[in-house]
Structures are given as structure tokens and as C-alpha cells.
Amino acid sequence: MPDPVDLPPELFRTILRYALDDNDECDIRYLSRLCLLNRPWYAHVAVRLYSEWNYNDVK
């Protein structure tokens, strides 16, 4: 099975958005784990992970 990270970035991010169902709490924990897989995954996932800045859970 091919690596999903080989998909075009726009398509991969859309799939992540639907897979995570826009649940912010789960989203951050799950995305941070995905970033640890390898560099290509980090490159795709970090865009979404760092797209919103929070300080002490205050947006």
C-alpha cells in the first residue's frame, strides 16, 4: 500500500480534516503523534498542527 503522504498536500490535508472531524482536543494530540512518524508526515501535518495558536487553552 502506498504511503498516504505521497498524495498531493491539498488532498492529504482534506483527508486529515475529515478523518479528525474537526475535534480540536483530539486533533492536537493525534497530530502531534503523527508528526513523529517521519519527516514527510511532519511536513504535511505540521501545517495543520500549528495553524492555530493557543496559550493555556485560550484561543
mmCIF file of the N, C-alpha and C atoms, coordinates in Angstrom:
data_MODEL
# 
_entry.id   MODEL 
# 
loop_
_atom_site.group_PDB 
_atom_site.id 
_atom_site.type_symbol 
_atom_site.label_atom_id 
_atom_site.label_alt_id 
_atom_site.label_comp_id 
_atom_site.label_asym_id 
_atom_site.label_entity_id 
_atom_site.label_seq_id 
_atom_site.pdbx_PDB_ins_code 
_atom_site.Cartn_x 
_atom_site.Cartn_y 
_atom_site.Cartn_z 
_atom_site.occupancy 
_atom_site.B_iso_or_equiv 
_atom_site.pdbx_formal_charge 
_atom_site.auth_seq_id 
_atom_site.auth_comp_id 
_atom_site.auth_asym_id 
_atom_site.auth_atom_id 
_atom_site.pdbx_PDB_model_num 
ATOM 1   N N  . MET A 1 1  ? 0.849   -1.178 0.000  1.00 0.00 ? 1  MET A N  1 
ATOM 2   C CA . MET A 1 1  ? 0.000   0.000  0.000  1.00 0.00 ? 1  MET A CA 1 
ATOM 3   C C  . MET A 1 1  ? 0.893   1.238  0.000  1.00 0.00 ? 1  MET A C  1 
ATOM 4   N N  . PRO A 1 2  ? 0.624   2.192  -0.884 1.00 0.00 ? 2  PRO A N  1 
ATOM 5   C CA . PRO A 1 2  ? 1.440   3.404  -0.926 1.00 0.00 ? 2  PRO A CA 1 
ATOM 6   C C  . PRO A 1 2  ? 1.241   4.253  0.333  1.00 0.00 ? 2  PRO A C  1 
ATOM 7   N N  . ASP A 1 3  ? 2.234   5.038  0.629  1.00 0.00 ? 3  ASP A N  1 
ATOM 8   C CA . ASP A 1 3  ? 2.185   5.928  1.787  1.00 0.00 ? 3  ASP A CA 1 
ATOM 9   C C  . ASP A 1 3  ? 1.227   7.088  1.490  1.00 0.00 ? 3  ASP A C  1 
ATOM 10  N N  . PRO A 1 4  ? 0.257   7.366  2.356  1.00 0.00 ? 4  PRO A N  1 
ATOM 11  C CA . PRO A 1 4  ? -0.686  8.459  2.108  1.00 0.00 ? 4  PRO A CA 1 
ATOM 12  C C  . PRO A 1 4  ? -0.007  9.815  1.975  1.00 0.00 ? 4  PRO A C  1 
ATOM 13  N N  . VAL A 1 5  ? 1.166   9.960  2.553  1.00 0.00 ? 5  VAL A N  1 
ATOM 14  C CA . VAL A 1 5  ? 1.855   11.241 2.483  1.00 0.00 ? 5  VAL A CA 1 
ATOM 15  C C  . VAL A 1 5  ? 2.340   11.546 1.060  1.00 0.00 ? 5  VAL A C  1 
ATOM 16  N N  . ASP A 1 6  ? 2.323   10.546 0.177  1.00 0.00 ? 6  ASP A N  1 
ATOM 17  C CA . ASP A 1 6  ? 2.702   10.761 -1.217 1.00 0.00 ? 6  ASP A CA 1 
ATOM 18  C C  . ASP A 1 6  ? 1.595   11.437 -2.022 1.00 0.00 ? 6  ASP A C  1 
ATOM 19  N N  . LEU A 1 7  ? 0.429   11.601 -1.438 1.00 0.00 ? 7  LEU A N  1 
ATOM 20  C CA . LEU A 1 7  ? -0.661  12.319 -2.096 1.00 0.00 ? 7  LEU A CA 1 
ATOM 21  C C  . LEU A 1 7  ? -0.312  13.803 -2.188 1.00 0.00 ? 7  LEU A C  1 
ATOM 22  N N  . PRO A 1 8  ? -0.958  14.542 -3.099 1.00 0.00 ? 8  PRO A N  1 
ATOM 23  C CA . PRO A 1 8  ? -0.749  15.990 -3.126 1.00 0.00 ? 8  PRO A CA 1 
ATOM 24  C C  . PRO A 1 8  ? -1.133  16.603 -1.770 1.00 0.00 ? 8  PRO A C  1 
ATOM 25  N N  . PRO A 1 9  ? -0.400  17.623 -1.319 1.00 0.00 ? 9  PRO A N  1 
ATOM 26  C CA . PRO A 1 9  ? -0.639  18.199 0.013  1.00 0.00 ? 9  PRO A CA 1 
ATOM 27  C C  . PRO A 1 9  ? -2.084  18.633 0.256  1.00 0.00 ? 9  PRO A C  1 
ATOM 28  N N  . GLU A 1 10 ? -2.719  19.226 -0.745 1.00 0.00 ? 10 GLU A N  1 
ATOM 29  C CA . GLU A 1 10 ? -4.093  19.700 -0.568 1.00 0.00 ? 10 GLU A CA 1 
ATOM 30  C C  . GLU A 1 10 ? -5.040  18.534 -0.287 1.00 0.00 ? 10 GLU A C  1 
ATOM 31  N N  . LEU A 1 11 ? -4.856  17.449 -0.997 1.00 0.00 ? 11 LEU A N  1 
ATOM 32  C CA . LEU A 1 11 ? -5.707  16.273 -0.819 1.00 0.00 ? 11 LEU A CA 1 
ATOM 33  C C  . LEU A 1 11 ? -5.448  15.612 0.532  1.00 0.00 ? 11 LEU A C  1 
ATOM 34  N N  . PHE A 1 12 ? -4.180  15.511 0.907  1.00 0.00 ? 12 PHE A N  1 
ATOM 35  C CA . PHE A 1 12 ? -3.824  14.900 2.187  1.00 0.00 ? 12 PHE A CA 1 
ATOM 36  C C  . PHE A 1 12 ? -4.418  15.697 3.349  1.00 0.00 ? 12 PHE A C  1 
ATOM 37  N N  . ARG A 1 13 ? -4.345  17.023 3.300  1.00 0.00 ? 13 ARG A N  1 
ATOM 38  C CA . ARG A 1 13 ? -4.912  17.860 4.369  1.00 0.00 ? 13 ARG A CA 1 
ATOM 39  C C  . ARG A 1 13 ? -6.430  17.746 4.428  1.00 0.00 ? 13 ARG A C  1 
ATOM 40  N N  . THR A 1 14 ? -7.070  17.634 3.279  1.00 0.00 ? 14 THR A N  1 
ATOM 41  C CA . THR A 1 14 ? -8.523  17.462 3.256  1.00 0.00 ? 14 THR A CA 1 
ATOM 42  C C  . THR A 1 14 ? -8.909  16.139 3.902  1.00 0.00 ? 14 THR A C  1 
ATOM 43  N N  . ILE A 1 15 ? -8.179  15.095 3.602  1.00 0.00 ? 15 ILE A N  1 
ATOM 44  C CA . ILE A 1 15 ? -8.448  13.786 4.207  1.00 0.00 ? 15 ILE A CA 1 
ATOM 45  C C  . ILE A 1 15 ? -8.258  13.852 5.716  1.00 0.00 ? 15 ILE A C  1 
ATOM 46  N N  . LEU A 1 16 ? -7.196  14.508 6.176  1.00 0.00 ? 16 LEU A N  1 
ATOM 47  C CA . LEU A 1 16 ? -6.976  14.658 7.620  1.00 0.00 ? 16 LEU A CA 1 
ATOM 48  C C  . LEU A 1 16 ? -8.122  15.413 8.280  1.00 0.00 ? 16 LEU A C  1 
ATOM 49  N N  . ARG A 1 17 ? -8.589  16.467 7.620  1.00 0.00 ? 17 ARG A N  1 
ATOM 50  C CA . ARG A 1 17 ? -9.683  17.265 8.190  1.00 0.00 ? 17 ARG A CA 1 
ATOM 51  C C  . ARG A 1 17 ? -10.926 16.399 8.383  1.00 0.00 ? 17 ARG A C  1 
ATOM 52  N N  . TYR A 1 18 ? -11.267 15.593 7.395  1.00 0.00 ? 18 TYR A N  1 
ATOM 53  C CA . TYR A 1 18 ? -12.440 14.728 7.524  1.00 0.00 ? 18 TYR A CA 1 
ATOM 54  C C  . TYR A 1 18 ? -12.202 13.587 8.514  1.00 0.00 ? 18 TYR A C  1 
ATOM 55  N N  . ALA A 1 19 ? -11.000 13.058 8.539  1.00 0.00 ? 19 ALA A N  1 
ATOM 56  C CA . ALA A 1 19 ? -10.700 11.940 9.437  1.00 0.00 ? 19 ALA A CA 1 
ATOM 57  C C  . ALA A 1 19 ? -10.742 12.369 10.898 1.00 0.00 ? 19 ALA A C  1 
ATOM 58  N N  . LEU A 1 20 ? -10.282 13.580 11.179 1.00 0.00 ? 20 LEU A N  1 
ATOM 59  C CA . LEU A 1 20 ? -10.247 14.055 12.561 1.00 0.00 ? 20 LEU A CA 1 
ATOM 60  C C  . LEU A 1 20 ? -11.549 14.729 12.973 1.00 0.00 ? 20 LEU A C  1 
ATOM 61  N N  . ASP A 1 21 ? -12.417 15.010 12.015 1.00 0.00 ? 21 ASP A N  1 
ATOM 62  C CA . ASP A 1 21 ? -13.757 15.544 12.287 1.00 0.00 ? 21 ASP A CA 1 
ATOM 63  C C  . ASP A 1 21 ? -13.714 16.862 13.060 1.00 0.00 ? 21 ASP A C  1 
ATOM 64  N N  . ASP A 1 22 ? -12.668 17.668 12.865 1.00 0.00 ? 22 ASP A N  1 
ATOM 65  C CA . ASP A 1 22 ? -12.528 18.997 13.471 1.00 0.00 ? 22 ASP A CA 1 
ATOM 66  C C  . ASP A 1 22 ? -12.705 19.003 14.982 1.00 0.00 ? 22 ASP A C  1 
ATOM 67  N N  . ASN A 1 23 ? -12.269 17.968 15.648 1.00 0.00 ? 23 ASN A N  1 
ATOM 68  C CA . ASN A 1 23 ? -12.293 17.898 17.107 1.00 0.00 ? 23 ASN A CA 1 
ATOM 69  C C  . ASN A 1 23 ? -10.958 18.438 17.607 1.00 0.00 ? 23 ASN A C  1 
ATOM 70  N N  . ASP A 1 24 ? -10.944 19.678 18.139 1.00 0.00 ? 24 ASP A N  1 
ATOM 71  C CA . ASP A 1 24 ? -9.699  20.367 18.479 1.00 0.00 ? 24 ASP A CA 1 
ATOM 72  C C  . ASP A 1 24 ? -8.865  19.633 19.515 1.00 0.00 ? 24 ASP A C  1 
ATOM 73  N N  . GLU A 1 25 ? -9.478  19.134 20.571 1.00 0.00 ? 25 GLU A N  1 
ATOM 74  C CA . GLU A 1 25 ? -8.717  18.485 21.640 1.00 0.00 ? 25 GLU A CA 1 
ATOM 75  C C  . GLU A 1 25 ? -8.032  17.221 21.126 1.00 0.00 ? 25 GLU A C  1 
ATOM 76  N N  . CYS A 1 26 ? -8.777  16.391 20.460 1.00 0.00 ? 26 CYS A N  1 
ATOM 77  C CA . CYS A 1 26 ? -8.227  15.154 19.892 1.00 0.00 ? 26 CYS A CA 1 
ATOM 78  C C  . CYS A 1 26 ? -7.264  15.493 18.760 1.00 0.00 ? 26 CYS A C  1 
ATOM 79  N N  . ASP A 1 27 ? -7.594  16.508 18.014 1.00 0.00 ? 27 ASP A N  1 
ATOM 80  C CA . ASP A 1 27 ? -6.824  16.920 16.859 1.00 0.00 ? 27 ASP A CA 1 
ATOM 81  C C  . ASP A 1 27 ? -5.368  17.201 17.222 1.00 0.00 ? 27 ASP A C  1 
ATOM 82  N N  . ILE A 1 28 ? -5.134  17.978 18.256 1.00 0.00 ? 28 ILE A N  1 
ATOM 83  C CA . ILE A 1 28 ? -3.778  18.369 18.635 1.00 0.00 ? 28 ILE A CA 1 
ATOM 84  C C  . ILE A 1 28 ? -2.977  17.165 19.111 1.00 0.00 ? 28 ILE A C  1 
ATOM 85  N N  . ARG A 1 29 ? -3.565  16.344 19.941 1.00 0.00 ? 29 ARG A N  1 
ATOM 86  C CA . ARG A 1 29 ? -2.849  15.160 20.434 1.00 0.00 ? 29 ARG A CA 1 
ATOM 87  C C  . ARG A 1 29 ? -2.528  14.190 19.303 1.00 0.00 ? 29 ARG A C  1 
ATOM 88  N N  . TYR A 1 30 ? -3.497  13.948 18.450 1.00 0.00 ? 30 TYR A N  1 
ATOM 89  C CA . TYR A 1 30 ? -3.309  12.999 17.356 1.00 0.00 ? 30 TYR A CA 1 
ATOM 90  C C  . TYR A 1 30 ? -2.295  13.524 16.340 1.00 0.00 ? 30 TYR A C  1 
ATOM 91  N N  . LEU A 1 31 ? -2.413  14.798 15.989 1.00 0.00 ? 31 LEU A N  1 
ATOM 92  C CA . LEU A 1 31 ? -1.489  15.369 15.017 1.00 0.00 ? 31 LEU A CA 1 
ATOM 93  C C  . LEU A 1 31 ? -0.059  15.401 15.542 1.00 0.00 ? 31 LEU A C  1 
ATOM 94  N N  . SER A 1 32 ? 0.101   15.669 16.823 1.00 0.00 ? 32 SER A N  1 
ATOM 95  C CA . SER A 1 32 ? 1.455   15.688 17.378 1.00 0.00 ? 32 SER A CA 1 
ATOM 96  C C  . SER A 1 32 ? 2.091   14.299 17.305 1.00 0.00 ? 32 SER A C  1 
ATOM 97  N N  . ARG A 1 33 ? 1.289   13.255 17.455 1.00 0.00 ? 33 ARG A N  1 
ATOM 98  C CA . ARG A 1 33 ? 1.817   11.890 17.311 1.00 0.00 ? 33 ARG A CA 1 
ATOM 99  C C  . ARG A 1 33 ? 2.153   11.571 15.852 1.00 0.00 ? 33 ARG A C  1 
ATOM 100 N N  . LEU A 1 34 ? 1.319   12.050 14.938 1.00 0.00 ? 34 LEU A N  1 
ATOM 101 C CA . LEU A 1 34 ? 1.596   11.813 13.517 1.00 0.00 ? 34 LEU A CA 1 
ATOM 102 C C  . LEU A 1 34 ? 2.889   12.500 13.078 1.00 0.00 ? 34 LEU A C  1 
ATOM 103 N N  . CYS A 1 35 ? 3.204   13.631 13.686 1.00 0.00 ? 35 CYS A N  1 
ATOM 104 C CA . CYS A 1 35 ? 4.435   14.346 13.339 1.00 0.00 ? 35 CYS A CA 1 
ATOM 105 C C  . CYS A 1 35 ? 5.679   13.531 13.660 1.00 0.00 ? 35 CYS A C  1 
ATOM 106 N N  . LEU A 1 36 ? 5.566   12.586 14.570 1.00 0.00 ? 36 LEU A N  1 
ATOM 107 C CA . LEU A 1 36 ? 6.719   11.789 14.978 1.00 0.00 ? 36 LEU A CA 1 
ATOM 108 C C  . LEU A 1 36 ? 7.013   10.622 14.037 1.00 0.00 ? 36 LEU A C  1 
ATOM 109 N N  . LEU A 1 37 ? 6.137   10.356 13.081 1.00 0.00 ? 37 LEU A N  1 
ATOM 110 C CA . LEU A 1 37 ? 6.336   9.204  12.193 1.00 0.00 ? 37 LEU A CA 1 
ATOM 111 C C  . LEU A 1 37 ? 7.602   9.331  11.350 1.00 0.00 ? 37 LEU A C  1 
ATOM 112 N N  . ASN A 1 38 ? 7.690   10.396 10.584 1.00 0.00 ? 38 ASN A N  1 
ATOM 113 C CA . ASN A 1 38 ? 8.877   10.659 9.771  1.00 0.00 ? 38 ASN A CA 1 
ATOM 114 C C  . ASN A 1 38 ? 8.793   12.076 9.206  1.00 0.00 ? 38 ASN A C  1 
ATOM 115 N N  . ARG A 1 39 ? 9.814   12.505 8.498  1.00 0.00 ? 39 ARG A N  1 
ATOM 116 C CA . ARG A 1 39 ? 9.866   13.888 8.001  1.00 0.00 ? 39 ARG A CA 1 
ATOM 117 C C  . ARG A 1 39 ? 8.751   14.233 7.012  1.00 0.00 ? 39 ARG A C  1 
ATOM 118 N N  . PRO A 1 40 ? 8.434   13.380 6.041  1.00 0.00 ? 40 PRO A N  1 
ATOM 119 C CA . PRO A 1 40 ? 7.337   13.734 5.131  1.00 0.00 ? 40 PRO A CA 1 
ATOM 120 C C  . PRO A 1 40 ? 5.997   13.908 5.858  1.00 0.00 ? 40 PRO A C  1 
ATOM 121 N N  . TRP A 1 41 ? 5.712   13.043 6.824  1.00 0.00 ? 41 TRP A N  1 
ATOM 122 C CA . TRP A 1 41 ? 4.467   13.197 7.583  1.00 0.00 ? 41 TRP A CA 1 
ATOM 123 C C  . TRP A 1 41 ? 4.498   14.510 8.360  1.00 0.00 ? 41 TRP A C  1 
ATOM 124 N N  . TYR A 1 42 ? 5.640   14.818 8.974  1.00 0.00 ? 42 TYR A N  1 
ATOM 125 C CA . TYR A 1 42 ? 5.755   16.065 9.732  1.00 0.00 ? 42 TYR A CA 1 
ATOM 126 C C  . TYR A 1 42 ? 5.496   17.267 8.826  1.00 0.00 ? 42 TYR A C  1 
ATOM 127 N N  . ALA A 1 43 ? 6.067   17.255 7.629  1.00 0.00 ? 43 ALA A N  1 
ATOM 128 C CA . ALA A 1 43 ? 5.901   18.376 6.704  1.00 0.00 ? 43 ALA A CA 1 
ATOM 129 C C  . ALA A 1 43 ? 4.432   18.624 6.376  1.00 0.00 ? 43 ALA A C  1 
ATOM 130 N N  . HIS A 1 44 ? 3.658   17.574 6.227  1.00 0.00 ? 44 HIS A N  1 
ATOM 131 C CA . HIS A 1 44 ? 2.239   17.727 5.900  1.00 0.00 ? 44 HIS A CA 1 
ATOM 132 C C  . HIS A 1 44 ? 1.390   18.057 7.127  1.00 0.00 ? 44 HIS A C  1 
ATOM 133 N N  . VAL A 1 45 ? 1.675   17.414 8.223  1.00 0.00 ? 45 VAL A N  1 
ATOM 134 C CA . VAL A 1 45 ? 0.823   17.523 9.408  1.00 0.00 ? 45 VAL A CA 1 
ATOM 135 C C  . VAL A 1 45 ? 1.100   18.805 10.195 1.00 0.00 ? 45 VAL A C  1 
ATOM 136 N N  . ALA A 1 46 ? 2.329   19.282 10.187 1.00 0.00 ? 46 ALA A N  1 
ATOM 137 C CA . ALA A 1 46 ? 2.689   20.474 10.964 1.00 0.00 ? 46 ALA A CA 1 
ATOM 138 C C  . ALA A 1 46 ? 1.901   21.699 10.518 1.00 0.00 ? 46 ALA A C  1 
ATOM 139 N N  . VAL A 1 47 ? 1.546   21.772 9.252  1.00 0.00 ? 47 VAL A N  1 
ATOM 140 C CA . VAL A 1 47 ? 0.754   22.900 8.752  1.00 0.00 ? 47 VAL A CA 1 
ATOM 141 C C  . VAL A 1 47 ? -0.550  23.014 9.528  1.00 0.00 ? 47 VAL A C  1 
ATOM 142 N N  . ARG A 1 48 ? -1.204  21.909 9.724  1.00 0.00 ? 48 ARG A N  1 
ATOM 143 C CA . ARG A 1 48 ? -2.470  21.915 10.469 1.00 0.00 ? 48 ARG A CA 1 
ATOM 144 C C  . ARG A 1 48 ? -2.241  22.045 11.975 1.00 0.00 ? 48 ARG A C  1 
ATOM 145 N N  . LEU A 1 49 ? -1.217  21.404 12.478 1.00 0.00 ? 49 LEU A N  1 
ATOM 146 C CA . LEU A 1 49 ? -0.943  21.422 13.909 1.00 0.00 ? 49 LEU A CA 1 
ATOM 147 C C  . LEU A 1 49 ? -0.656  22.837 14.398 1.00 0.00 ? 49 LEU A C  1 
ATOM 148 N N  . TYR A 1 50 ? 0.100   23.596 13.636 1.00 0.00 ? 50 TYR A N  1 
ATOM 149 C CA . TYR A 1 50 ? 0.489   24.946 14.052 1.00 0.00 ? 50 TYR A CA 1 
ATOM 150 C C  . TYR A 1 50 ? -0.363  26.039 13.418 1.00 0.00 ? 50 TYR A C  1 
ATOM 151 N N  . SER A 1 51 ? -1.484  25.694 12.830 1.00 0.00 ? 51 SER A N  1 
ATOM 152 C CA . SER A 1 51 ? -2.320  26.700 12.173 1.00 0.00 ? 51 SER A CA 1 
ATOM 153 C C  . SER A 1 51 ? -3.051  27.601 13.161 1.00 0.00 ? 51 SER A C  1 
ATOM 154 N N  . GLU A 1 52 ? -3.167  27.161 14.394 1.00 0.00 ? 52 GLU A N  1 
ATOM 155 C CA . GLU A 1 52 ? -3.860  27.959 15.414 1.00 0.00 ? 52 GLU A CA 1 
ATOM 156 C C  . GLU A 1 52 ? -3.014  27.974 16.678 1.00 0.00 ? 52 GLU A C  1 
ATOM 157 N N  . TRP A 1 53 ? -2.858  29.152 17.252 1.00 0.00 ? 53 TRP A N  1 
ATOM 158 C CA . TRP A 1 53 ? -2.016  29.298 18.433 1.00 0.00 ? 53 TRP A CA 1 
ATOM 159 C C  . TRP A 1 53 ? -2.895  29.395 19.671 1.00 0.00 ? 53 TRP A C  1 
ATOM 160 N N  . ASN A 1 54 ? -2.580  28.608 20.691 1.00 0.00 ? 54 ASN A N  1 
ATOM 161 C CA . ASN A 1 54 ? -3.305  28.630 21.967 1.00 0.00 ? 54 ASN A CA 1 
ATOM 162 C C  . ASN A 1 54 ? -2.312  28.828 23.098 1.00 0.00 ? 54 ASN A C  1 
ATOM 163 N N  . TYR A 1 55 ? -2.731  29.572 24.109 1.00 0.00 ? 55 TYR A N  1 
ATOM 164 C CA . TYR A 1 55 ? -1.925  29.741 25.307 1.00 0.00 ? 55 TYR A CA 1 
ATOM 165 C C  . TYR A 1 55 ? -2.802  29.395 26.497 1.00 0.00 ? 55 TYR A C  1 
ATOM 166 N N  . ASN A 1 56 ? -2.460  28.342 27.207 1.00 0.00 ? 56 ASN A N  1 
ATOM 167 C CA . ASN A 1 56 ? -3.268  27.865 28.340 1.00 0.00 ? 56 ASN A CA 1 
ATOM 168 C C  . ASN A 1 56 ? -4.715  27.626 27.927 1.00 0.00 ? 56 ASN A C  1 
ATOM 169 N N  . ASP A 1 57 ? -4.880  27.014 26.763 1.00 0.00 ? 57 ASP A N  1 
ATOM 170 C CA . ASP A 1 57 ? -6.202  26.681 26.211 1.00 0.00 ? 57 ASP A CA 1 
ATOM 171 C C  . ASP A 1 57 ? -7.078  27.891 25.939 1.00 0.00 ? 57 ASP A C  1 
ATOM 172 N N  . VAL A 1 58 ? -6.488  29.069 25.812 1.00 0.00 ? 58 VAL A N  1 
ATOM 173 C CA . VAL A 1 58 ? -7.228  30.276 25.436 1.00 0.00 ? 58 VAL A CA 1 
ATOM 174 C C  . VAL A 1 58 ? -6.861  30.589 23.998 1.00 0.00 ? 58 VAL A C  1 
ATOM 175 N N  . LYS A 1 59 ? -7.878  30.666 23.143 1.00 0.00 ? 59 LYS A N  1 
ATOM 176 C CA . LYS A 1 59 ? -7.628  30.924 21.717 1.00 0.00 ? 59 LYS A CA 1 
ATOM 177 C C  . LYS A 1 59 ? -7.579  32.401 21.442 1.00 0.00 ? 59 LYS A C  1 
# 
